Amino acid sequence: MKCPVCGDDCVSDAFDIINTMETIFSPCPRCRGRHLDKKSPPPDYVPPDTCSCGKRFIDDVYAVMYRIGVEEGDLTGTEPLKEVGTPLIHPGFVMHEAPYLPRHSLVLLTDQFSRKTAERIITEVPEVRGVIQDNHIVPGITDPDSDEPPLTHTLLAGCDVRANIFSTQVGPIVIYKQSSMMHIEFPRPVNPKIISVDRKIFSKRPKIFVDACCGAGTLGIVAARLGVQHLILNDAWYAAAFWAAFNLKVNHAYLGIDDVEIFESYNAMAETQKRSEPRLVATARGSVSAEVYQGDFRLLSPYIPEGNVLAVIDLFDKASRDMVEGTINEWKAKNHGDVFIP
């Protein structure tokens, strides 16, 4: 598949990427890695080059990036190694040991490096696929009623598209997103939201599943994996709506989807980053069918067909009980079927 961000072949079908899980981060017999203290500067040593198998231990990769940062003047050499930034592994899944990284398997989220340093890292460190400036925000829309423009991190160099692999009761799914444009999730051994969807689907047996604030489509795709035949995915943020549609295409073989049609390119959708009135941006056909909308979930009612409907509203901020109850009550007043917040 062509990447919607960089145009290269850096995205894969779910079947292909899941089949790499057992070995992608495992060392070969020739690999040598040095475990470093993340709370101290790296020791005075020469990190090894990439092994002949194409992998290198993550701590050694960090030591190389640290050295580049010092040479470019972004680091003084006294900072602890962890200050280099947060590693976003591609593909992300639950790992029990530190990984040996193959080519283009790390996106770095950092507040230390300049664009020049980031570009040098992309050129000299083959394990890194992208470097993102951490703006210390949560990307996307946090308040649908605010007139403030959505906030994002900044892609400094490379490509920051990466995948997470999430487990369900009936098998894994793959969720891609552009890391600078959407909130960051890490797969965990137990995912309460996925468990919540599983339990609701098992008890309600819906024919139609509405993921009203879908993000990259995780919960809706989980529902399809669990046997729901018709999905409605929606998000007001353009990046979320696009990646939800794209992830239907990525997981098509597992979902029984024959064709996904996305009506606009990623760049074209970016021209209207936030929508109020829902707009159809993609459809899927097959034994599972789907419509993907970009818009305010509170205006989604006219686009939900009659039938046995179950809706999930995964609100970003669940801290206010009154707000959560108000959201549920407003949804019930406008829509038939069951609704829950995971």
C-alpha positions, 0 to 999 in steps of 0.5 A: 500500500502507498502511505498517505503521508509520504507516498512510499510503501511503508504501510502493509496489509494487516495479514502481512504485519501480524505475521511478523510479530513473532520475529520482527524484534528478535535478535539473530545469533550475531546480534549484540546489544548493550543495556544502558542506564536510561537515567544517566548519560550514555557511557563513552563507547562506540555504539555498534553498527547495524547487525548483518541481519539488519537489526540493532538493539534499541539502547544502542540506537538511542546512544547514536541519536544522543551522540548526534544531538550532542554534535549538533548542540541540542544536548550538552552531554550531561542529560540522561539518555531518556531525554532523547525522547519517547520511542514509538515502535512500529509495529507497536504491540505488547513486548516482554523484552527490549527490541532489536530494531529493524530498518524504519521501526522507530518513530521518535517523539522528542522535545530536544532536537532541531529540524536539522538534527532530526534530518541528520538522524533520518539520514544516519540512523536507519532504524528511525522512520520519523522524528516528531517535535513533542509540543506537549499537547494532545493532538486533535479535537478535545472540545467539539464546541471550541473555536480554537484550531486543533493542536498537533505535534510537528513532524520534523523529518521522515514519516511518522505513520506507524501501526499498533496491533491490538488483541481481541477475543477472536484475533488481532487487528492493526491500526495505523495513524499519523503519530503527530496528528492523533493521540498516542496509544500503546497496546496493553496486555488488557485493554478495558475499552476493547473488553467493554466492546466485546461484552456489549456486543456479546450481550446485545448482538447488534446488527449495526455498530456506531463508533461515534467518536471513532479516532482511528477506528479501533473500537469499530473495527473490533466490533466488526472483528467480533461479527457485527455486519454494519459499521458507522464510524464518525469523527470531527477531526479529519485525520481520525476520519481518514485513518478510520477509513484507511484501517478498514482497508488495512484489515479488510481480509479479517473483516470480510470487506471486499472494497473500501472507497475513500472519497478524498485524499488525506491532503484534501481532507486536511483543508477542512480539519474540523467539521460540524455537519457529518460528511460521508468520506468513505464506504466499505462493501462486503460481508461487513459494510461501513460508512465513515463520516467526518462531523460532530457526533451529536448531529449523526442521527439522520445517518444512522439506519433503523435496526438493532443498533449499538453505539459507543461514544469514546469521549476524550474527557470522561472526568465530569460525571455530569458531562458524561451523563448529559452526553448519554441522555442527549444521544438517547433522546435523538437515537434508538438502540443502546449506547455506552461509554467504554 
